[in-house]
């Protein structure tokens, strides 16, 4: 496995471990330590106990065989086979670890044994001892387990050899019993460890969970929640620090809300004053300037009719044409400042006339669709905002987009009104443009939408056109 693959697997394992609940982690650590300690102690104790007990078993077997060899000398010398046989049976009965015992003479014949079903074939050749040795031990593997076969010469080997077979059944049983006790102890300690771990995790995670709950409340804008201090430890200090942070955030949020309110009042007052000034200027243009231009046109017409000189009449007609064009410009400017149709018949007709005027003055094809406003009027503030947003958006398209086609879609639902203005122009980077100074059009559109609790979404990329999505709620209006 390469280094990169190993790092990849380690990263995956770390992600898996990091996704586990902290309570599970603490329980896993406690149980892992308990089981590791219990398993290690059990294995070590089993090994040391087995080593010690097998050494004792072998020493016991040698001792029994030597004793049997010493006591078998007299019966062999007087040829008392019955006493020798009883001696063999007595050794097996007295010592539970003895599996068998027998005596062979110097010629290899069995003088006495404890086998009820006959002497096993090949057992004599399994172990031999010289006259000069004290004993000789051979480990035999049988169907009943391991047998330590001990051979001890009788009377320095001049009368025969005593053989005793010692089984390790009791040793194995004892080792297994002690191992079982150790495992049971491990399970009990694990149960205690689980209980302690559950209590520990409860103590540790409860303040952390309280921190999480309050953090979620803060995320949702609720700064009134506080974390209780559970103890005078690091978590308690963290709780105090978090509460201090929450209080600072609450204070900052209150200050921000106050600033936003003041700003909204200022902008709202500014826009209202702007609209009032637009109305006043539009009224002055319509009532005063338009009448003056109309009077001027009438006077020039009268002058042209009464003038007998062709040059003077032609000059009067030219001036009359200039006054007529100025009157048209004044009418157009008045409509742009504050179309009276917006106050008289509503938003759809005002936007239709503005779109028609834009198409008349510019080579721009504009598609308009308005739904949901056929039989109802929007609140005046919403109508004014949507009209100005549409007006400003079309102005941006005409000035900057270099588009051939634009579309306007306005739809009212039960609780909101949606306006979509898009074009097939050259597009731009919204983030870059909004960071630059001098783009008051987009800023004004956003301001008008946010003053009515709405929002603006701009979707555009260089070369792909631009789409503006303006959504204004109506439930609060």
C-alpha positions as CSV (number, residue, x, y, z in Angstrom):
1,X,0.0,0.0,0.0
2,X,1.4,3.4,-1.0
3,X,1.7,6.3,1.4
4,X,-1.2,8.2,-0.3
5,X,-3.5,5.2,0.0
6,X,-2.6,4.8,3.7
7,X,-3.3,8.5,4.3
8,X,-6.6,8.1,2.5
9,X,-7.6,5.2,4.6
10,X,-6.5,6.9,7.8
11,X,-8.6,9.9,6.7
12,X,-11.6,7.7,6.2
13,X,-11.2,6.1,9.6
14,X,-10.8,9.5,11.2
15,X,-14.0,10.7,9.5
16,X,-15.9,7.6,10.8
17,X,-14.5,8.0,14.3
18,X,-15.4,11.7,14.2
19,X,-19.0,11.0,13.3
20,X,-19.6,8.8,16.3
21,X,-21.5,10.2,19.2
22,X,-19.3,11.4,22.1
23,X,-21.2,9.2,24.5
24,X,-20.4,6.2,22.4
25,X,-16.7,7.3,22.3
26,X,-16.5,7.5,26.1
27,X,-18.2,4.1,26.5
28,X,-15.9,2.6,23.9
29,X,-12.8,3.9,25.6
30,X,-13.9,2.6,29.0
31,X,-15.0,-0.8,27.7
32,X,-11.9,-1.1,25.6
33,X,-9.6,-0.4,28.5
34,X,-11.5,-2.8,30.8
35,X,-11.6,-5.6,28.2
36,X,-7.9,-5.1,27.3
37,X,-6.9,-5.1,30.9
38,X,-9.0,-8.1,31.7
39,X,-7.8,-10.1,28.7
40,X,-4.2,-9.2,29.4
41,X,-4.4,-10.2,33.1
42,X,-6.3,-13.4,32.2
43,X,-3.7,-14.5,29.7
44,X,-0.8,-13.7,31.9
45,X,-2.3,-15.3,35.0
46,X,-3.2,-18.4,32.9
47,X,0.3,-18.8,31.6
48,X,2.0,-18.2,35.0
49,X,-0.5,-20.5,36.7
50,X,-0.1,-23.3,34.1
51,X,3.7,-23.0,34.3
52,X,3.7,-23.2,38.1
53,X,1.2,-26.0,38.3
54,X,2.9,-28.2,35.7
55,X,6.2,-27.8,37.6
56,X,4.5,-28.8,40.8
57,X,2.8,-31.7,39.0
58,X,6.1,-33.0,37.7
59,X,7.7,-32.7,41.1
60,X,4.8,-34.5,42.7
61,X,5.0,-37.2,40.1
62,X,8.7,-37.7,40.7
63,X,8.2,-37.8,44.5
64,X,5.4,-40.4,44.2
65,X,7.5,-42.6,41.9
66,X,10.5,-42.4,44.1
67,X,8.4,-43.3,47.1
68,X,6.8,-46.2,45.2
69,X,10.3,-47.4,44.1
70,X,11.6,-47.4,47.7
71,X,8.6,-49.2,49.1
72,X,8.6,-51.8,46.3
73,X,12.1,-53.1,47.1
74,X,11.2,-55.5,49.9
75,X,8.2,-57.2,48.2
76,X,10.4,-57.7,45.1
77,X,13.2,-59.2,47.0
78,X,11.0,-61.7,48.9
79,X,9.0,-62.3,45.7
80,X,5.7,-61.1,47.3
81,X,3.9,-60.1,44.2
82,X,0.6,-59.7,46.0
83,X,2.0,-57.1,48.3
84,X,3.6,-55.4,45.3
85,X,0.2,-55.4,43.6
86,X,-1.5,-53.8,46.6
87,X,1.3,-51.3,46.8
88,X,0.6,-50.2,43.2
89,X,-3.2,-50.0,43.8
90,X,-2.7,-48.1,47.0
91,X,-0.5,-45.5,45.2
92,X,-3.2,-45.0,42.6
93,X,-5.9,-44.7,45.2
94,X,-4.0,-42.4,47.5
95,X,-2.9,-39.9,44.8
96,X,-5.7,-38.8,42.5
97,X,-3.3,-37.5,39.9
98,X,-1.9,-41.0,39.3
99,X,-3.3,-42.5,36.2
100,X,-1.4,-45.8,36.4
101,X,1.5,-47.5,38.2
102,X,3.5,-50.6,37.4
103,X,6.8,-52.3,38.2
104,X,9.1,-54.2,35.7
105,X,12.0,-56.4,36.5
106,X,15.5,-56.2,35.1
107,X,14.4,-58.4,32.2
108,X,11.5,-56.1,31.2
109,X,8.7,-58.3,32.6
110,X,5.8,-56.6,34.4
111,X,5.6,-57.7,38.0
112,X,2.5,-55.7,39.0
113,X,0.3,-53.0,37.5
114,X,-2.9,-51.1,38.0
115,X,-4.4,-51.6,34.5
116,X,-7.8,-53.4,34.8
117,X,-8.2,-54.2,31.2
118,X,-4.8,-55.5,30.5
119,X,-1.4,-53.9,30.1
120,X,-1.1,-51.5,27.2
121,X,1.1,-52.5,24.3
122,X,4.2,-50.5,23.8
123,X,4.0,-48.7,27.1
124,X,7.2,-50.4,28.5
125,X,9.3,-49.1,25.6
126,X,7.9,-45.5,26.0
127,X,10.2,-44.7,28.8
128,X,13.5,-46.2,30.1
129,X,16.0,-45.2,32.8
130,X,19.6,-46.1,33.4
131,X,20.8,-47.4,36.8
132,X,23.0,-44.3,37.2
133,X,20.0,-41.9,36.8
134,X,17.7,-40.9,39.6
135,X,14.6,-40.8,37.3
136,X,13.6,-40.2,33.7
137,X,10.4,-38.3,32.6
138,X,8.6,-38.7,29.3
139,X,5.5,-36.7,28.2
140,X,3.0,-39.0,26.5
141,X,0.1,-37.8,24.4
142,X,-3.0,-40.0,24.9
143,X,-6.7,-39.8,24.2
144,X,-7.2,-38.7,27.8
145,X,-4.8,-35.9,27.6
146,X,-1.1,-35.5,28.6
147,X,0.5,-38.1,30.8
148,X,3.8,-37.5,32.6
149,X,5.5,-41.0,32.7
150,X,8.1,-41.1,35.4
151,X,10.6,-44.0,35.6
152,X,12.7,-44.5,38.8
153,X,15.2,-47.4,39.2
154,X,14.6,-49.7,42.2
155,X,17.6,-50.6,44.3
156,X,19.9,-48.8,41.8
157,X,18.2,-50.8,39.0
158,X,19.4,-54.2,40.3
159,X,15.8,-55.4,40.9
160,X,13.8,-53.5,38.4
161,X,12.1,-50.1,37.6
162,X,9.0,-48.4,39.0
163,X,6.9,-46.5,36.5
164,X,4.1,-44.0,37.4
165,X,1.9,-42.1,35.0
166,X,0.5,-38.8,36.2
167,X,-2.4,-37.1,34.4
168,X,-2.8,-33.3,34.0
169,X,-6.6,-33.4,34.0
170,X,-6.8,-31.8,37.5
171,X,-4.3,-29.2,36.5
172,X,-6.3,-28.3,33.3
173,X,-9.5,-28.3,35.3
174,X,-8.0,-25.9,37.9
175,X,-6.6,-23.6,35.2
176,X,-9.9,-23.5,33.4
177,X,-11.8,-22.8,36.6
178,X,-9.5,-19.9,37.5
179,X,-9.6,-18.6,34.0
180,X,-13.4,-18.7,34.1
181,X,-13.3,-16.8,37.4
182,X,-11.0,-14.2,35.9
183,X,-13.3,-13.8,32.9
184,X,-16.3,-13.5,35.1
185,X,-14.5,-10.9,37.1
186,X,-13.8,-9.1,33.9
187,X,-17.5,-9.1,32.9
188,X,-18.5,-7.8,36.3
189,X,-15.8,-5.1,36.2
190,X,-17.1,-4.3,32.7
191,X,-20.6,-3.9,34.0
192,X,-19.3,-1.6,36.7
193,X,-17.3,0.2,34.1
194,X,-20.3,0.6,31.8
195,X,-22.3,2.1,34.7
196,X,-19.4,4.4,35.6
197,X,-19.0,5.4,31.9
198,X,-22.8,6.1,31.6
199,X,-22.6,8.3,34.6
200,X,-19.4,10.0,33.4
201,X,-20.9,10.6,29.9
202,X,-24.0,12.0,31.4
203,X,-21.9,14.4,33.6
204,X,-19.7,15.4,30.7
205,X,-22.1,15.6,27.8
206,X,-25.1,17.2,29.6
207,X,-23.5,20.6,29.7
208,X,-22.1,20.1,26.1
209,X,-25.6,19.2,24.9
210,X,-26.9,22.3,26.7
211,X,-24.3,24.3,24.8
212,X,-25.4,22.8,21.5
213,X,-29.1,23.6,22.2
214,X,-28.3,27.2,23.1
215,X,-26.0,27.5,20.1
216,X,-28.8,26.3,17.8
217,X,-31.1,28.9,19.4
218,X,-28.5,31.6,18.8
219,X,-28.2,30.4,15.2
220,X,-31.9,31.1,14.8
221,X,-31.6,34.6,16.2
222,X,-32.8,33.8,19.8
223,X,-30.2,35.5,22.1
224,X,-32.3,35.1,25.3
225,X,-31.1,31.5,26.0
226,X,-28.4,30.9,28.5
227,X,-26.2,27.9,29.3
228,X,-26.4,26.7,33.0
229,X,-23.1,26.3,34.8
230,X,-22.9,22.7,35.9
231,X,-19.5,22.7,37.7
232,X,-16.5,24.8,38.4
233,X,-14.3,23.1,35.7
234,X,-13.3,23.9,32.2
235,X,-16.8,23.2,30.9
236,X,-18.2,25.6,33.4
237,X,-15.7,28.3,32.2
238,X,-16.8,27.5,28.7
239,X,-20.4,28.0,29.7
240,X,-19.6,31.4,31.2
241,X,-17.6,32.4,28.1
242,X,-20.5,31.3,25.9
243,X,-23.1,33.2,27.9
244,X,-20.9,36.3,27.7
245,X,-20.6,35.9,24.0
246,X,-24.4,35.4,23.7
247,X,-25.0,38.6,25.7
248,X,-22.6,40.5,23.5
249,X,-24.4,39.1,20.4
250,X,-27.7,40.1,21.9
251,X,-26.5,43.6,22.5
252,X,-24.9,43.8,19.1
253,X,-28.1,42.5,17.5
254,X,-30.2,45.1,19.3
255,X,-27.9,47.8,18.2
256,X,-28.0,46.5,14.6
257,X,-31.8,46.3,14.7
258,X,-31.9,49.9,16.0
259,X,-29.5,51.0,13.2
260,X,-31.5,49.1,10.6
261,X,-34.7,50.7,11.9
262,X,-33.1,54.2,11.8
263,X,-31.7,53.5,8.4
264,X,-35.1,52.1,7.2
265,X,-36.8,55.2,8.5
266,X,-34.3,57.5,6.9
267,X,-34.4,55.7,3.5
268,X,-38.2,55.5,3.7
269,X,-38.4,59.2,4.5
270,X,-35.9,59.9,1.8
271,X,-37.9,57.9,-0.8
272,X,-41.2,59.4,0.3
273,X,-39.7,62.9,0.1
274,X,-38.3,62.0,-3.3
275,X,-41.7,60.7,-4.5
276,X,-43.4,63.8,-3.2
277,X,-40.8,66.0,-4.9
278,X,-41.3,64.0,-8.1
279,X,-45.1,64.6,-7.8
280,X,-44.6,68.3,-7.2
281,X,-42.2,68.7,-10.1
282,X,-44.4,66.6,-12.4
283,X,-47.4,68.8,-11.4
284,X,-45.4,72.0,-12.0
285,X,-44.3,70.7,-15.4
286,X,-47.8,69.7,-16.3
287,X,-49.7,72.7,-14.9
288,X,-47.2,75.6,-15.4
289,X,-44.6,74.7,-17.9
290,X,-46.9,72.8,-20.2
291,X,-49.5,75.6,-20.2
292,X,-46.7,78.2,-20.9
293,X,-45.5,76.1,-23.8
294,X,-49.0,75.7,-25.0
295,X,-49.6,79.5,-24.8
296,X,-46.3,80.0,-26.7
297,X,-47.4,77.6,-29.4
298,X,-50.8,79.4,-29.8
299,X,-49.0,82.8,-29.9
300,X,-46.6,81.6,-32.5
301,X,-49.5,80.2,-34.5
302,X,-51.3,83.5,-34.4
303,X,-48.1,85.3,-35.3
304,X,-47.6,83.0,-38.3
305,X,-51.1,83.5,-39.5
306,X,-50.9,87.3,-39.3
307,X,-47.4,87.7,-40.7
308,X,-47.3,88.7,-44.4
309,X,-43.6,88.1,-44.9
310,X,-42.8,84.5,-45.9
311,X,-39.4,84.5,-44.1
312,X,-41.0,85.7,-40.9
313,X,-43.8,83.2,-41.2
314,X,-41.4,80.3,-41.8
315,X,-39.3,81.4,-38.8
316,X,-42.5,81.4,-36.6
317,X,-43.4,77.9,-37.8
318,X,-39.9,76.7,-36.9
319,X,-40.2,78.2,-33.4
320,X,-43.6,76.7,-33.1
321,X,-42.2,73.2,-33.9
322,X,-39.4,73.7,-31.3
323,X,-42.0,74.6,-28.7
324,X,-44.1,71.5,-29.7
325,X,-41.0,69.3,-29.2
326,X,-40.2,70.9,-25.9
327,X,-43.9,70.3,-24.8
328,X,-43.5,66.6,-25.7
329,X,-40.3,66.4,-23.8
330,X,-41.9,68.1,-20.8
331,X,-44.9,65.6,-20.9
332,X,-42.4,62.7,-21.2
333,X,-40.3,64.0,-18.3
334,X,-43.5,64.5,-16.2
335,X,-44.5,60.9,-16.9
336,X,-41.1,59.6,-15.9
337,X,-41.1,61.6,-12.7
338,X,-44.5,60.5,-11.6
339,X,-47.0,59.0,-14.0
340,X,-50.5,60.1,-13.0
341,X,-51.8,56.9,-14.4
342,X,-50.0,55.0,-11.5
343,X,-52.3,56.8,-9.0
344,X,-55.4,56.7,-11.2
345,X,-55.6,53.2,-12.6
346,X,-52.8,51.3,-11.0
347,X,-49.5,49.5,-11.7
348,X,-50.2,47.4,-14.8
349,X,-51.3,50.3,-17.0
350,X,-48.4,52.5,-15.7
351,X,-45.9,49.8,-16.6
352,X,-47.5,49.2,-20.0
353,X,-47.2,52.9,-20.9
354,X,-43.6,53.0,-19.6
355,X,-42.7,49.9,-21.7
356,X,-44.4,51.4,-24.8
357,X,-42.5,54.7,-24.3
358,X,-39.1,52.8,-23.9
359,X,-39.8,50.8,-27.1
360,X,-40.7,54.0,-28.9
361,X,-37.5,55.8,-27.9
362,X,-35.1,52.8,-28.1
363,X,-34.5,49.8,-30.4
364,X,-35.4,47.3,-27.7
365,X,-38.0,44.6,-27.9
366,X,-39.7,44.2,-24.5
367,X,-42.1,41.4,-23.6
368,X,-44.5,42.2,-20.7
369,X,-46.7,39.8,-18.7
370,X,-48.6,40.8,-15.6
371,X,-50.9,38.3,-13.8
372,X,-52.9,38.5,-10.6
373,X,-53.5,42.2,-10.7
374,X,-56.5,42.4,-13.0
375,X,-59.2,43.0,-10.4
376,X,-57.2,44.3,-7.4
377,X,-54.8,47.0,-6.5
378,X,-51.6,46.6,-4.5
379,X,-50.7,48.9,-1.6
380,X,-49.5,52.3,-2.8
381,X,-46.0,51.8,-1.4
382,X,-45.7,48.4,-3.2
383,X,-47.0,49.8,-6.5
384,X,-44.5,52.7,-6.3
385,X,-41.6,50.4,-5.5
386,X,-42.4,47.9,-8.3
387,X,-42.8,50.7,-10.8
388,X,-39.5,52.3,-9.8
389,X,-37.8,48.9,-9.8
390,X,-39.0,48.2,-13.3
391,X,-38.1,51.7,-14.5
392,X,-34.6,51.5,-13.1
393,X,-34.1,47.9,-14.4
394,X,-35.1,48.9,-18.0
395,X,-32.9,52.0,-17.7
396,X,-29.9,49.8,-16.8
397,X,-30.8,47.4,-19.8
398,X,-30.9,50.3,-22.2
399,X,-27.7,52.0,-20.9
400,X,-25.4,49.1,-20.1
401,X,-26.7,45.7,-21.3
402,X,-26.5,46.2,-25.1
403,X,-29.5,43.8,-25.3
404,X,-31.9,43.2,-28.1
405,X,-34.7,41.7,-26.1
406,X,-35.9,42.2,-22.5
407,X,-38.9,40.7,-20.7
408,X,-40.9,41.7,-17.6
409,X,-43.0,39.3,-15.6
410,X,-45.0,40.4,-12.6
411,X,-47.2,38.0,-10.7
412,X,-49.2,38.3,-7.5
413,X,-50.0,35.4,-5.3
414,X,-51.8,35.3,-2.0
415,X,-49.0,36.6,0.2
416,X,-46.4,38.0,-2.1
417,X,-45.7,39.7,-5.4
418,X,-42.9,38.5,-7.7
419,X,-41.2,40.6,-10.4
420,X,-38.7,39.1,-12.9
421,X,-36.8,41.4,-15.3
422,X,-34.3,39.7,-17.6
423,X,-32.5,40.5,-20.9
424,X,-30.2,38.9,-23.4
425,X,-27.4,41.4,-23.1
426,X,-23.7,41.2,-22.3
427,X,-24.2,40.4,-18.6
428,X,-21.8,41.1,-15.7
429,X,-20.4,39.7,-12.5
430,X,-22.9,40.6,-9.7
431,X,-20.4,40.3,-6.9
432,X,-17.8,42.4,-8.6
433,X,-20.4,45.1,-9.6
434,X,-21.9,45.3,-6.2
435,X,-18.5,45.9,-4.7
436,X,-17.9,48.9,-7.0
437,X,-19.0,52.4,-6.5
438,X,-21.3,54.2,-8.9
439,X,-23.9,51.4,-9.4
440,X,-26.7,53.2,-7.7
441,X,-29.3,51.6,-9.9
442,X,-28.9,48.1,-8.4
443,X,-28.4,49.6,-5.0
444,X,-31.7,51.6,-5.3
445,X,-33.6,48.4,-6.5
446,X,-32.3,46.5,-3.5
447,X,-33.1,49.3,-1.1
448,X,-36.7,49.6,-2.3
449,X,-37.2,45.8,-2.0
450,X,-35.7,45.6,1.5
451,X,-37.7,48.5,2.8
452,X,-40.8,46.4,2.1
453,X,-39.3,43.3,3.7
454,X,-38.5,41.9,0.3
455,X,-35.3,40.8,-1.3
456,X,-33.4,41.0,-4.6
457,X,-31.6,38.1,-6.4
458,X,-29.3,38.9,-9.3
459,X,-28.3,36.1,-11.7
460,X,-25.8,37.1,-14.4
461,X,-22.6,36.1,-16.0
462,X,-20.5,37.9,-18.6
463,X,-22.0,37.0,-22.0
464,X,-25.1,35.3,-20.8
465,X,-27.6,38.1,-20.0
466,X,-29.0,39.2,-16.7
467,X,-32.1,38.2,-14.6
468,X,-33.4,40.2,-11.6
469,X,-35.7,38.4,-9.2
470,X,-37.6,40.8,-6.8
471,X,-40.0,39.3,-4.2
472,X,-42.0,41.5,-1.9
473,X,-44.3,40.0,0.8
474,X,-47.8,41.4,1.1
475,X,-48.9,39.9,4.4
476,X,-47.3,42.7,6.4
477,X,-48.5,45.5,4.1
